């Protein structure tokens, strides 16, 4: 998912997407602990996507505070 796509999403969509990514991250970490994880790079990608979502959400919150 590109950053431009993230910026175009609504706040509700961002929150839902963030929850889904965190859930997937949890499942991948459990697989990693049990030695069944096939794509370890996927964890890093998920962390980055969650951070991007957090960034956009916090930028929007700051905009709303200043208005």
N, C-alpha and C positions, 0 to 999 in steps of 0.2 A: 504494500500500500504506500503510495507516494504522499509526501507531506501536503501537496496541493489538494489531493483528494480528502485528506483529513480536515483541512481548513474549510472545505465546502460542506462538510457534514454538519447537521444540527447538533446542539448540545445534548439532546436526548440520545441521538444516535451514537455520539461519542462516548457517553456514559455506558450505554449498552455494549458497545464494542470493547470498551476497557474491561468491563466485567467478564465478557466472553474470553478475552485474551488472558486475563488473570486465571480464569478457570482452566484454560488449556495449559497454561504454564504450570499450574499445580499438578495436572495429570502427567506432564512431561517430567517434572521433578520426581514424581513417584516412580515413573518408569526408570529414571536414571538411578535412583537408589536401589532398585531391584535388578539393575543391570540389563534392562530390556530396551533402553533408548537407542534408536537407530540413527537419529539425526541430532547430535548434540548442538549443532549450530542453530537449530530451531529455537532453543532456549534464549540465546543471545538476541536473535531477531525479535522474539516476543517482548523481551525487556526493552528493546529500543522502540518498538511500536507503542508500548504502554507509556514510555517516557514522552513520545511525541504527542500522544493523546493528552497526557497531563499538561504538557506545555500549552497546547491550544486551549484547553479548558481554563487554565490559570490566566492566560492572556484575555480570554473573554470575560472572566470574573473581574479582572482589573479594569477593563473597559466599562463594565457596568457600574463599578464603584465611582469612576470619574464622571459619569453622566449625571 
